[in-house]
Amino acid sequence: MKYDKLGNTGVEVSKICLGTMTWGEQNTEADAHEQLNYAIDKGINFIDTAEAYAVPLNKETQGLTEQYIGTWLKNQKRDNIILASKVSSANPVALKHIREGKGFSGKGFIQEAVEGSLKRLQTDYIDLYQLHWPERPTNFFGQLGYTHISDDPVTDFRYVMEELKKQVEKGAIRYIGISNESPWGLMQYINLAREFDLPLVSNQDAYSLINRKFEVGMSEMAIRENCKLLAYSPLGGGILSGKYLGGKKPEGARYTNWPNYFARYAHENTVKATQQYANLAQENGLSLTQMALSFVNSRDFLISNIIGATTMEQLKENIDSIDIILNEDILNEIEKIHLAFPNPAP
């Protein structure tokens, strides 16, 4: 395994991070524990979750992912694990069961969320605590263009940072991160983090061969501000495994079960681009999964690549991508495909 620093903290996290959002929906508690044990044996020390998981989000499975981690974590040496979680943002439709969908910026909401996660995780602290998505009308989750609303409600960034600082000071969380943010939002948090002397260390966002929008506005900021990327959906939710090519609908697969929920990846050009990437991988003796993950691993603005799997076979292939280095010829061919089909699944 390879490791990188988490911001300016000096903490080293594995270049492969174990994602967990399927646990409680597509995976059982026993599955989760098997994945965790295997990942730790392979040198992974970084686990990412969220209070809202499992995915798709619903009342019946909310919190199960953290619970599954908790029943495993209580039997581990806690100091060897870097554990990341997220506080849910406002969504009065999909998250009525979490703080009535009011998110994290209301009075006492962050404390309530942290305490809930700590209880489910069976731990005294969370290493990295992230704001799951912006609490204002802006472009994220597949929306590229920004449409300004003159009287839109904007998060009280200062209040949010004050609440996070309280949690850091009491030892409930150690570092903070953002997720699915815009460049403007990132700078609000960076400036306030300096003022509050808070360790803002990461920026979690979708990044893959079929979604490289992070490169446009965020990559330079990630490097210069040392608030680098935690890449989620590096396989486009499984599309870049190639299992859906040719119109296939594998039984039990995410897009088979919930085609509308993951519509951000369901574009015609996504299929075309994926087929070209699959051809390139085959020509070079690689699986599409290996090539796609290795590409993400190679980015200089990356801290860690958040992989997820529903089977042990998938998990093993995903983790093994850390040992694959793409040569310049392959990288150049990837750029040609990217120019032909830029960001078809943002």
C-alpha contacts under 8 A as a table, 3 or more apart, distances in Angstrom:
res1	aa1	res2	aa2	distance
1	M	14	S	6.69
1	M	15	K	7.18
1	M	16	I	7.80
1	M	42	K	6.90
1	M	43	G	5.47
1	M	44	I	7.00
1	M	322	I	6.73
2	K	14	S	5.82
2	K	15	K	5.43
2	K	16	I	7.86
2	K	322	I	7.33
3	Y	12	E	5.86
3	Y	13	V	5.31
3	Y	14	S	4.31
3	Y	15	K	5.00
4	D	12	E	5.26
4	D	13	V	5.56
4	D	14	S	6.48
4	D	15	K	6.29
4	D	303	I	5.99
4	D	304	S	7.56
5	K	8	N	7.15
5	K	9	T	7.09
5	K	10	G	5.67
5	K	11	V	5.52
5	K	12	E	4.58
5	K	13	V	6.30
5	K	303	I	7.07
6	L	9	T	5.87
6	L	10	G	6.57
6	L	11	V	5.55
6	L	12	E	6.12
6	L	13	V	6.55
6	L	201	V	6.03
6	L	202	S	7.18
6	L	303	I	6.79
7	G	10	G	7.38
7	G	199	P	7.99
7	G	200	L	7.48
7	G	201	V	4.35
7	G	202	S	6.57
7	G	226	N	5.43
7	G	227	C	5.76
7	G	228	K	7.07
8	N	199	P	7.70
8	N	201	V	6.93
8	N	226	N	7.05
9	T	199	P	7.47
9	T	201	V	7.69
13	V	17	C	7.99
13	V	44	I	7.85
13	V	45	N	6.23
13	V	46	F	5.80
13	V	82	I	7.02
13	V	303	I	7.90
13	V	304	S	7.45
14	S	17	C	6.23
14	S	43	G	7.22
14	S	44	I	5.32
14	S	45	N	5.76
14	S	46	F	5.95
14	S	304	S	6.64
15	K	44	I	7.92
15	K	297	N	7.26
15	K	303	I	6.43
15	K	304	S	4.35
15	K	305	N	6.04
15	K	322	I	7.70
16	I	44	I	6.48
16	I	46	F	7.51
16	I	304	S	5.47
16	I	305	N	4.91
16	I	306	I	6.08
16	I	307	I	6.86
16	I	319	I	6.77
16	I	322	I	7.34
17	C	44	I	6.61
17	C	45	N	7.44
17	C	46	F	4.96
17	C	47	I	5.64
17	C	48	D	6.87
17	C	304	S	5.96
17	C	305	N	5.65
17	C	306	I	4.52
17	C	307	I	6.18
18	L	36	L	7.90
18	L	39	A	7.30
18	L	44	I	7.39
18	L	46	F	6.34
18	L	47	I	4.83
18	L	48	D	6.18
18	L	306	I	5.70
18	L	307	I	5.54
18	L	308	G	6.26
19	G	47	I	6.26
19	G	48	D	5.17
19	G	49	T	6.56
19	G	306	I	5.36
19	G	307	I	5.33
19	G	308	G	4.74
19	G	309	A	7.94
20	T	23	W	5.72
20	T	32	A	7.89
20	T	47	I	7.66
20	T	48	D	6.46
20	T	49	T	5.68
20	T	54	A	7.96
20	T	65	T	6.70
20	T	308	G	6.30
21	M	24	G	7.94
21	M	49	T	6.53
21	M	50	A	7.78
21	M	53	Y	5.47
21	M	54	A	4.98
21	M	55	V	5.60
21	M	65	T	6.66
21	M	308	G	7.67
22	T	25	E	5.50
22	T	26	Q	5.21
22	T	27	N	5.87
22	T	53	Y	7.73
22	T	54	A	5.62
22	T	55	V	5.96
22	T	65	T	7.68
22	T	308	G	7.79
22	T	309	A	7.75
22	T	310	T	6.96
23	W	26	Q	6.10
23	W	27	N	4.55
23	W	28	T	6.11
23	W	29	E	6.97
23	W	31	D	7.82
23	W	32	A	6.19
23	W	53	Y	7.86
23	W	54	A	5.95
23	W	64	L	7.16
23	W	65	T	5.13
23	W	68	Y	7.48
24	G	27	N	5.58
24	G	28	T	5.73
24	G	29	E	6.98
24	G	53	Y	7.88
24	G	54	A	5.50
24	G	61	T	6.05
24	G	64	L	5.29
24	G	65	T	5.61
24	G	68	Y	7.85
25	E	28	T	7.31
25	E	54	A	5.89
25	E	55	V	6.82
25	E	56	P	7.83
25	E	61	T	6.83
26	Q	252	G	7.99
26	Q	310	T	6.61
27	N	31	D	5.69
27	N	32	A	6.61
27	N	310	T	6.25
28	T	31	D	5.03
28	T	32	A	6.28
29	E	32	A	5.01
29	E	33	H	6.30
29	E	68	Y	5.43
30	A	33	H	5.20
30	A	34	E	6.20
31	D	34	E	5.12
31	D	35	Q	6.21
32	A	35	Q	5.17
32	A	36	L	6.15
32	A	68	Y	6.69
32	A	69	I	7.44
33	H	36	L	5.01
33	H	37	N	6.09
33	H	68	Y	7.47
33	H	69	I	7.53
33	H	72	W	6.24
34	E	37	N	5.27
34	E	38	Y	6.22
35	Q	38	Y	5.23
35	Q	39	A	6.02
35	Q	312	M	6.86
35	Q	315	L	7.42
36	L	39	A	5.13
36	L	40	I	6.13
37	N	40	I	5.30
37	N	41	D	6.24
38	Y	41	D	5.09
38	Y	42	K	6.33
39	A	42	K	5.09
39	A	43	G	6.58
39	A	44	I	5.36
39	A	45	N	7.95
39	A	319	I	7.86
40	I	43	G	5.20
40	I	44	I	4.94
40	I	45	N	6.22
41	D	44	I	7.33
42	K	319	I	7.90
45	N	80	N	6.68
45	N	81	I	5.08
45	N	82	I	5.86
46	F	81	I	6.22
46	F	82	I	4.77
46	F	83	L	6.01
46	F	84	A	7.57
47	I	81	I	7.58
47	I	82	I	6.40
47	I	83	L	5.09
47	I	84	A	6.03
48	D	83	L	6.24
48	D	84	A	4.64
48	D	85	S	5.83
48	D	306	I	7.54
49	T	53	Y	7.11
49	T	65	T	7.15
49	T	66	E	6.77
49	T	83	L	8.00
49	T	84	A	6.06
49	T	85	S	4.66
49	T	86	K	6.77
50	A	53	Y	5.55
50	A	65	T	7.77
50	A	66	E	7.10
50	A	84	A	7.78
50	A	85	S	4.50
50	A	86	K	4.40
50	A	87	V	6.62
50	A	88	S	7.60
50	A	132	H	7.96
51	E	62	Q	7.10
51	E	63	G	5.59
51	E	65	T	7.98
51	E	66	E	6.81
51	E	85	S	6.89
51	E	86	K	6.08
51	E	87	V	6.10
51	E	88	S	6.64
51	E	113	A	7.53
51	E	116	G	7.94
51	E	117	S	6.13
52	A	55	V	7.86
52	A	57	L	6.51
52	A	62	Q	5.35
52	A	63	G	6.13
52	A	87	V	7.74
52	A	88	S	6.22
52	A	98	I	7.84
53	Y	56	P	7.67
53	Y	57	L	6.35
53	Y	61	T	7.16
53	Y	62	Q	5.35
53	Y	63	G	5.82
53	Y	64	L	6.87
53	Y	65	T	5.67
53	Y	66	E	7.54
54	A	57	L	6.06
54	A	58	N	7.80
54	A	61	T	5.74
54	A	62	Q	5.78
54	A	63	G	6.95
54	A	64	L	6.47
54	A	65	T	5.68
55	V	58	N	7.65
56	P	261	Y	7.33
57	L	61	T	7.36
57	L	62	Q	6.70
57	L	94	A	6.95
57	L	95	L	7.49
58	N	61	T	5.90
58	N	62	Q	5.95
58	N	94	A	7.15
58	N	95	L	7.28
58	N	97	H	7.87
59	K	62	Q	5.31
59	K	95	L	7.83
59	K	97	H	5.77
61	T	64	L	5.57
62	Q	65	T	7.56
63	G	66	E	5.48
63	G	67	Q	6.23
63	G	117	S	7.99
63	G	120	R	7.21
64	L	67	Q	4.87
64	L	68	Y	6.10
65	T	68	Y	5.24
65	T	69	I	6.42
66	E	69	I	5.09
66	E	70	G	6.05
66	E	117	S	6.93
66	E	120	R	5.59
66	E	121	L	5.34
67	Q	70	G	4.90
67	Q	71	T	6.35
67	Q	120	R	4.71
67	Q	121	L	5.67
67	Q	122	Q	7.98
68	Y	71	T	5.45
68	Y	72	W	6.61
68	Y	121	L	7.80
69	I	72	W	5.23
69	I	73	L	5.83
69	I	121	L	6.01
70	G	73	L	4.90
70	G	74	K	6.11
70	G	120	R	5.92
70	G	121	L	3.75
70	G	122	Q	4.90
70	G	123	T	7.36
71	T	74	K	5.81
71	T	75	N	7.56
71	T	121	L	7.38
71	T	122	Q	7.22
72	W	75	N	5.86
72	W	76	Q	7.05
73	L	76	Q	5.11
73	L	77	K	7.86
73	L	78	R	7.05
73	L	121	L	7.25
73	L	122	Q	7.15
73	L	123	T	7.73
74	K	78	R	7.84
74	K	122	Q	6.25
74	K	123	T	7.30
77	K	80	N	5.82
77	K	81	I	7.43
78	R	81	I	5.56
79	D	82	I	7.61
82	I	127	D	5.81
82	I	128	L	7.64
83	L	126	I	5.84
83	L	127	D	5.26
83	L	128	L	6.35
84	A	126	I	6.29
84	A	127	D	5.89
84	A	128	L	4.46
84	A	129	Y	5.83
84	A	130	Q	7.51
85	S	117	S	7.89
85	S	126	I	7.09
85	S	128	L	6.45
85	S	129	Y	5.27
85	S	130	Q	6.24
86	K	129	Y	5.50
86	K	130	Q	4.45
86	K	131	L	5.65
86	K	132	H	5.45
87	V	103	G	7.71
87	V	104	F	6.63
87	V	110	I	7.16
87	V	113	A	6.22
87	V	114	V	7.49
87	V	129	Y	7.39
87	V	130	Q	6.30
87	V	131	L	5.39
87	V	132	H	5.77
88	S	98	I	7.83
88	S	103	G	5.53
88	S	104	F	6.50
88	S	131	L	6.87
88	S	132	H	5.48
88	S	133	W	7.49
89	S	101	G	7.72
89	S	102	K	7.13
89	S	103	G	3.89
89	S	104	F	5.57
89	S	131	L	7.00
89	S	132	H	5.95
89	S	133	W	5.83
89	S	134	P	6.78
89	S	135	E	5.99
90	A	95	L	7.58
90	A	101	G	5.26
90	A	102	K	4.57
90	A	103	G	3.60
90	A	104	F	6.89
90	A	135	E	5.96
91	N	94	A	5.81
91	N	95	L	5.42
91	N	96	K	7.25
91	N	101	G	4.79
91	N	102	K	6.48
91	N	103	G	6.79
92	P	95	L	5.73
92	P	96	K	5.30
92	P	100	E	6.53
92	P	101	G	4.06
92	P	102	K	6.40
93	V	96	K	5.95
93	V	101	G	6.93
94	A	101	G	7.36
95	L	98	I	5.42
95	L	99	R	7.88
95	L	100	E	6.76
95	L	101	G	4.61
96	K	99	R	6.83
96	K	100	E	4.23
96	K	101	G	4.30
96	K	102	K	7.91
97	H	100	E	5.55
97	H	101	G	6.66
98	I	101	G	5.53
98	I	102	K	7.66
98	I	103	G	7.68
99	R	102	K	5.64
99	R	103	G	6.67
99	R	109	F	7.64
102	K	105	S	7.81
102	K	106	G	7.24
103	G	106	G	7.27
103	G	109	F	7.31
103	G	135	E	7.51
104	F	109	F	5.17
104	F	110	I	5.43
104	F	113	A	7.88
104	F	131	L	7.98
104	F	160	V	7.77
105	S	109	F	6.52
105	S	110	I	7.27
105	S	135	E	7.88
105	S	155	T	6.93
105	S	156	D	7.20
105	S	159	Y	7.49
105	S	160	V	5.94
106	G	109	F	5.45
106	G	110	I	7.95
107	K	110	I	7.95
108	G	111	Q	5.40
108	G	112	E	6.19
108	G	163	E	7.92
109	F	112	E	5.05
109	F	113	A	6.09
110	I	113	A	5.03
110	I	114	V	6.04
110	I	163	E	6.65
110	I	164	L	7.23
111	Q	114	V	5.16
111	Q	115	E	6.10
111	Q	163	E	7.49
111	Q	167	Q	7.16
112	E	115	E	5.28
112	E	116	G	6.18
113	A	116	G	5.12
113	A	117	S	6.24
114	V	117	S	5.20
114	V	118	L	6.12
114	V	172	A	7.40
115	E	118	L	5.15
115	E	119	K	6.21
116	G	119	K	5.27
116	G	120	R	6.36
117	S	120	R	5.17
117	S	121	L	5.90
118	L	121	L	5.06
118	L	122	Q	5.81
118	L	123	T	5.49
118	L	124	D	6.28
118	L	125	Y	6.64
118	L	126	I	7.28
119	K	122	Q	5.13
119	K	123	T	6.92
123	T	126	I	7.57
124	D	172	A	6.40
125	Y	171	G	6.48
125	Y	172	A	4.48
125	Y	173	I	5.30
125	Y	174	R	7.36
126	I	129	Y	6.47
126	I	172	A	6.30
126	I	173	I	4.71
126	I	174	R	6.50
127	D	173	I	5.66
127	D	174	R	4.90
127	D	175	Y	5.92
128	L	173	I	6.63
128	L	174	R	6.19
128	L	175	Y	4.79
128	L	176	I	5.38
128	L	177	G	6.66
129	Y	173	I	6.43
129	Y	174	R	7.67
129	Y	175	Y	6.28
129	Y	176	I	4.83
129	Y	177	G	6.01
130	Q	176	I	5.67
130	Q	177	G	4.42
130	Q	178	I	5.01
130	Q	179	S	6.53
131	L	134	P	7.45
131	L	177	G	6.65
131	L	178	I	4.96
131	L	179	S	5.87
132	H	178	I	6.74
132	H	179	S	5.16
132	H	180	N	6.94
133	W	140	F	7.92
133	W	178	I	7.49
133	W	179	S	5.43
133	W	180	N	5.09
133	W	181	E	6.37
134	P	137	P	7.79
134	P	138	T	7.52
134	P	179	S	7.78
134	P	180	N	6.93
134	P	181	E	6.03
134	P	185	G	7.88
135	E	154	V	7.03
135	E	155	T	5.82
136	R	152	D	7.21
136	R	153	P	5.95
136	R	154	V	5.12
136	R	155	T	6.20
137	P	149	I	7.77
137	P	152	D	6.80
137	P	153	P	7.52
137	P	154	V	7.80
138	T	146	Y	6.04
138	T	147	T	7.27
138	T	148	H	7.77
138	T	182	S	7.79
139	N	142	G	7.56
139	N	143	Q	5.00
139	N	144	L	5.95
139	N	145	G	6.26
139	N	146	Y	5.35
139	N	147	T	7.93
139	N	182	S	7.40
140	F	143	Q	5.24
140	F	144	L	7.07
140	F	180	N	6.03
140	F	181	E	7.09
140	F	182	S	7.66
141	F	180	N	7.21
141	F	264	R	7.24
141	F	346	P	7.35
142	G	264	R	5.30
142	G	345	A	7.15
142	G	346	P	4.60
143	Q	146	Y	7.75
143	Q	346	P	7.08
144	L	346	P	7.07
148	H	152	D	7.99
149	I	152	D	5.18
156	D	159	Y	5.47
156	D	160	V	6.44
157	F	160	V	5.13
157	F	161	M	6.23
157	F	188	Q	7.10
157	F	189	Y	7.04
157	F	192	L	7.95
158	R	161	M	5.18
158	R	162	E	6.17
158	R	192	L	6.89
159	Y	162	E	5.00
159	Y	163	E	6.29
160	V	163	E	5.18
160	V	164	L	6.24
161	M	164	L	4.96
161	M	165	K	6.01
161	M	189	Y	7.80
161	M	192	L	7.14
161	M	193	A	7.33
161	M	196	F	7.66
162	E	165	K	5.11
162	E	166	K	6.43
162	E	196	F	7.84
163	E	166	K	5.21
163	E	167	Q	6.68
164	L	167	Q	5.17
164	L	168	V	6.33
164	L	176	I	7.80
165	K	168	V	4.96
165	K	169	E	6.03
165	K	196	F	7.45
165	K	198	L	6.83
166	K	169	E	5.14
166	K	170	K	6.26
167	Q	170	K	5.25
167	Q	171	G	6.22
167	Q	172	A	5.28
167	Q	173	I	5.79
168	V	171	G	5.08
168	V	172	A	5.99
168	V	173	I	4.99
168	V	174	R	5.50
168	V	175	Y	7.27
169	E	172	A	7.75
170	K	173	I	7.92
171	G	174	R	6.49
173	I	176	I	7.72
174	R	199	P	7.89
175	Y	198	L	7.52
175	Y	199	P	5.26
175	Y	200	L	6.33
175	Y	201	V	6.74
176	I	198	L	7.68
176	I	199	P	6.11
176	I	200	L	4.91
176	I	201	V	6.24
176	I	202	S	7.36
177	G	200	L	5.45
177	G	201	V	5.67
177	G	202	S	4.75
177	G	203	N	5.80
177	G	204	Q	7.52
178	I	181	E	6.66
178	I	186	L	7.57
178	I	202	S	6.46
178	I	203	N	4.96
178	I	204	Q	6.24
179	S	203	N	5.40
179	S	204	Q	4.36
179	S	205	D	5.70
180	N	203	N	7.66
180	N	204	Q	6.34
180	N	205	D	5.04
180	N	206	A	7.57
181	E	185	G	5.88
181	E	186	L	6.27
181	E	203	N	7.73
181	E	205	D	7.67
182	S	185	G	5.13
182	S	186	L	6.13
182	S	218	M	7.93
183	P	186	L	5.01
183	P	187	M	6.31
183	P	217	G	6.26
183	P	218	M	6.12
184	W	187	M	5.32
184	W	188	Q	6.48
185	G	188	Q	5.16
185	G	189	Y	6.49
186	L	189	Y	5.31
186	L	190	I	6.10
187	M	190	I	4.90
187	M	191	N	5.99
188	Q	191	N	5.47
188	Q	192	L	6.29
189	Y	192	L	5.16
189	Y	193	A	5.83
189	Y	200	L	7.84
190	I	193	A	5.04
190	I	194	R	6.36
190	I	200	L	6.88
191	N	194	R	5.33
191	N	195	E	6.46
192	L	195	E	4.90
192	L	196	F	6.01
193	A	196	F	5.12
193	A	197	D	5.64
193	A	198	L	4.78
193	A	199	P	6.77
193	A	200	L	6.23
194	R	197	D	4.96
194	R	198	L	6.42
195	E	198	L	7.83
200	L	227	C	6.99
201	V	226	N	7.10
201	V	227	C	5.00
201	V	228	K	7.24
202	S	226	N	7.96
202	S	227	C	4.61
202	S	228	K	5.20
202	S	229	L	6.06
202	S	230	L	6.70
202	S	303	I	7.92
203	N	222	A	7.82
203	N	227	C	6.15
203	N	228	K	5.81
203	N	229	L	4.98
203	N	230	L	5.98
204	Q	229	L	5.56
204	Q	230	L	4.40
204	Q	231	A	5.88
204	Q	232	Y	6.87
205	D	214	F	7.52
205	D	229	L	6.86
205	D	230	L	6.41
205	D	231	A	5.47
205	D	232	Y	5.84
206	A	211	N	7.05
206	A	214	F	7.77
206	A	231	A	5.52
206	A	232	Y	4.70
206	A	233	S	5.55
206	A	234	P	6.99
206	A	346	P	7.87
207	Y	210	I	7.78
207	Y	211	N	5.33
207	Y	212	R	5.52
207	Y	213	K	7.44
207	Y	214	F	6.76
207	Y	231	A	5.34
207	Y	232	Y	6.20
207	Y	233	S	6.43
207	Y	234	P	5.54
207	Y	296	V	7.46
208	S	211	N	4.93
208	S	212	R	5.97
208	S	231	A	7.90
208	S	233	S	6.84
208	S	234	P	4.48
208	S	235	L	6.19
208	S	236	G	6.42
208	S	292	A	7.05
208	S	293	L	7.88
208	S	296	V	6.41
209	L	212	R	6.45
209	L	234	P	7.58
209	L	235	L	7.81
209	L	292	A	6.30
209	L	295	F	7.61
209	L	296	V	7.79
209	L	338	H	7.54
209	L	343	N	7.83
210	I	236	G	7.01
210	I	270	T	6.73
210	I	273	A	7.29
210	I	274	T	7.59
210	I	338	H	7.76
210	I	342	P	7.30
210	I	343	N	5.13
210	I	344	P	5.74
210	I	345	A	5.53
210	I	346	P	7.35
211	N	214	F	7.91
211	N	236	G	7.78
211	N	342	P	7.76
211	N	343	N	4.49
211	N	344	P	6.61
211	N	345	A	5.43
211	N	346	P	4.94
212	R	215	E	5.81
212	R	216	V	7.79
212	R	342	P	7.81
212	R	343	N	5.78
212	R	346	P	7.60
213	K	216	V	5.50
213	K	217	G	7.63
213	K	343	N	6.50
213	K	346	P	6.85
214	F	217	G	6.25
214	F	218	M	5.27
214	F	219	S	6.09
215	E	218	M	5.81
215	E	219	S	4.78
215	E	220	E	7.75
216	V	219	S	6.76
217	G	220	E	7.21
217	G	221	M	7.53
218	M	221	M	5.20
218	M	222	A	5.92
219	S	222	A	5.00
219	S	223	I	6.49
219	S	228	K	7.80
219	S	301	F	5.93
220	E	223	I	5.35
220	E	224	R	6.09
220	E	301	F	7.82
221	M	224	R	5.18
221	M	225	E	5.58
221	M	226	N	7.68
221	M	227	C	7.45
222	A	225	E	5.56
222	A	226	N	5.51
222	A	227	C	4.73
222	A	228	K	4.38
222	A	229	L	6.83
222	A	301	F	6.00
223	I	226	N	4.98
223	I	227	C	6.69
223	I	228	K	6.21
223	I	300	D	7.88
223	I	301	F	5.71
224	R	227	C	7.93
225	E	228	K	7.96
228	K	301	F	5.44
228	K	302	L	5.58
228	K	303	I	5.78
229	L	301	F	6.08
229	L	302	L	4.63
229	L	303	I	5.55
229	L	304	S	6.97
230	L	302	L	6.36
230	L	303	I	5.78
230	L	304	S	5.08
230	L	305	N	5.95
230	L	306	I	6.68
231	A	234	P	6.37
231	A	296	V	7.81
231	A	302	L	7.25
231	A	304	S	6.52
231	A	305	N	4.98
231	A	306	I	5.66
232	Y	305	N	6.73
232	Y	306	I	5.09
232	Y	307	I	7.09
233	S	236	G	4.84
233	S	237	G	5.27
233	S	238	G	7.86
233	S	306	I	7.18
233	S	307	I	7.18
234	P	237	G	7.41
234	P	292	A	7.21
234	P	293	L	6.31
234	P	296	V	6.85
234	P	305	N	7.13
234	P	306	I	7.15
234	P	307	I	6.89
235	L	238	G	5.05
235	L	239	I	6.05
235	L	240	L	4.67
235	L	241	S	6.51
235	L	289	T	7.08
235	L	292	A	6.63
235	L	293	L	7.03
236	G	239	I	5.26
236	G	240	L	5.95
236	G	265	Y	6.94
236	G	345	A	7.72
237	G	240	L	7.67
237	G	254	R	7.59
238	G	241	S	5.33
238	G	242	G	7.55
238	G	243	K	7.51
238	G	254	R	7.79
239	I	242	G	5.73
239	I	243	K	6.70
239	I	244	Y	6.29
239	I	274	T	7.54
240	L	243	K	7.75
240	L	274	T	6.39
240	L	288	L	6.38
240	L	289	T	6.04
240	L	292	A	6.74
241	S	244	Y	7.97
241	S	288	L	5.79
241	S	289	T	4.76
242	G	245	L	5.46
242	G	274	T	7.23
242	G	275	Q	7.78
242	G	278	A	6.90
242	G	288	L	6.55
242	G	289	T	7.59
243	K	248	K	6.87
243	K	249	K	7.90
243	K	250	P	7.20
244	Y	247	G	5.83
244	Y	248	K	4.68
244	Y	249	K	5.99
244	Y	250	P	7.24
245	L	248	K	5.90
245	L	271	V	7.16
245	L	274	T	7.88
245	L	275	Q	7.02
249	K	253	A	7.36
249	K	255	Y	7.56
249	K	256	T	5.47
250	P	253	A	5.57
250	P	256	T	6.58
251	E	256	T	6.74
252	G	256	T	6.58
252	G	257	N	6.28
253	A	256	T	5.24
253	A	257	N	6.18
254	R	257	N	5.29
254	R	258	W	5.93
254	R	259	P	7.47
255	Y	258	W	5.16
255	Y	259	P	4.56
255	Y	260	N	7.96
255	Y	262	F	6.81
256	T	259	P	5.91
258	W	261	Y	5.42
258	W	262	F	6.88
259	P	262	F	5.90
259	P	263	A	6.52
260	N	263	A	5.12
262	F	265	Y	6.18
262	F	266	A	7.26
263	A	266	A	4.97
263	A	267	H	7.98
264	R	267	H	7.58
264	R	345	A	5.97
264	R	346	P	6.53
265	Y	270	T	6.95
265	Y	344	P	7.63
265	Y	345	A	4.57
265	Y	346	P	7.09
266	A	270	T	6.87
266	A	345	A	7.13
267	H	270	T	5.19
267	H	271	V	7.00
267	H	344	P	6.60
267	H	345	A	6.68
268	E	271	V	5.53
268	E	272	K	6.69
269	N	272	K	4.89
269	N	273	A	5.92
269	N	341	F	6.54
269	N	344	P	5.62
270	T	273	A	5.20
270	T	274	T	5.95
270	T	341	F	7.84
270	T	344	P	5.09
270	T	345	A	6.08
271	V	274	T	5.13
271	V	275	Q	6.19
272	K	275	Q	5.28
272	K	276	Q	6.48
273	A	276	Q	5.18
273	A	277	Y	6.22
273	A	337	I	6.82
273	A	338	H	7.81
273	A	341	F	6.02
273	A	344	P	7.78
274	T	277	Y	5.07
274	T	278	A	6.02
275	Q	278	A	4.96
275	Q	279	N	6.20
276	Q	279	N	5.06
276	Q	280	L	6.25
276	Q	337	I	7.05
277	Y	280	L	5.06
277	Y	281	A	6.19
277	Y	288	L	6.91
277	Y	334	I	7.26
277	Y	337	I	7.40
278	A	281	A	5.15
278	A	282	Q	6.21
278	A	287	S	7.57
278	A	288	L	5.19
279	N	282	Q	5.16
279	N	283	E	6.17
280	L	283	E	5.15
280	L	284	N	6.49
280	L	330	I	7.71
280	L	333	E	7.68
281	A	284	N	5.26
281	A	285	G	6.30
281	A	286	L	4.87
281	A	287	S	5.79
281	A	288	L	5.38
281	A	291	M	6.26
282	Q	285	G	5.12
282	Q	286	L	5.54
282	Q	287	S	6.40
282	Q	288	L	7.35
283	E	286	L	7.61
284	N	330	I	7.96
286	L	290	Q	6.30
286	L	291	M	6.37
287	S	290	Q	5.21
287	S	291	M	6.37
288	L	291	M	5.21
288	L	292	A	5.99
289	T	292	A	5.21
289	T	293	L	6.12
289	T	317	E	7.71
289	T	318	N	7.20
290	Q	293	L	5.42
290	Q	294	S	5.91
290	Q	317	E	7.22
290	Q	318	N	7.00
290	Q	320	D	7.94
290	Q	321	S	5.30
290	Q	324	I	7.37
291	M	294	S	5.14
291	M	295	F	6.08
291	M	321	S	7.78
291	M	324	I	7.96
291	M	326	L	7.43
292	A	295	F	5.30
292	A	296	V	6.66
293	L	296	V	5.19
293	L	297	N	6.18
293	L	305	N	7.91
293	L	318	N	7.18
293	L	321	S	6.11
294	S	297	N	4.93
294	S	298	S	6.26
294	S	321	S	5.59
294	S	322	I	6.58
294	S	324	I	6.01
294	S	325	I	6.51
294	S	326	L	6.89
295	F	298	S	5.30
295	F	299	R	7.07
295	F	326	L	7.08
295	F	331	L	7.97
296	V	299	R	5.73
296	V	302	L	7.78
296	V	305	N	6.92
297	N	302	L	7.19
297	N	304	S	7.45
297	N	305	N	6.38
297	N	322	I	7.06
298	S	302	L	7.86
298	S	325	I	7.79
299	R	302	L	5.51
302	L	305	N	7.39
307	I	315	L	7.95
307	I	318	N	6.69
307	I	319	I	7.84
308	G	315	L	7.00
309	A	312	M	7.19
309	A	314	Q	5.56
309	A	315	L	5.23
310	T	314	Q	6.99
310	T	315	L	7.60
311	T	314	Q	5.31
311	T	315	L	6.35
312	M	315	L	4.88
312	M	316	K	6.12
313	E	316	K	5.33
313	E	317	E	6.41
314	Q	317	E	5.29
314	Q	318	N	6.09
315	L	318	N	5.11
315	L	319	I	6.17
316	K	319	I	5.29
316	K	320	D	6.10
317	E	320	D	5.15
317	E	321	S	6.55
318	N	321	S	5.49
319	I	322	I	6.16
320	D	323	D	5.93
320	D	324	I	7.61
321	S	324	I	5.35
326	L	330	I	6.18
326	L	331	L	6.58
327	N	330	I	5.54
327	N	331	L	6.36
328	E	331	L	4.98
328	E	332	N	5.99
329	D	332	N	5.13
329	D	333	E	6.30
330	I	333	E	5.09
330	I	334	I	6.16
331	L	334	I	4.99
331	L	335	E	6.35
332	N	335	E	5.12
332	N	336	K	6.53
333	E	336	K	5.08
333	E	337	I	6.49
334	I	337	I	5.25
334	I	338	H	6.13
335	E	338	H	4.88
335	E	339	L	6.12
336	K	339	L	5.21
336	K	340	A	6.38
337	I	340	A	5.07
337	I	341	F	6.08
337	I	342	P	7.93
338	H	341	F	5.07
338	H	342	P	4.93
338	H	343	N	7.38
339	L	342	P	5.42
341	F	344	P	6.20
343	N	346	P	5.72
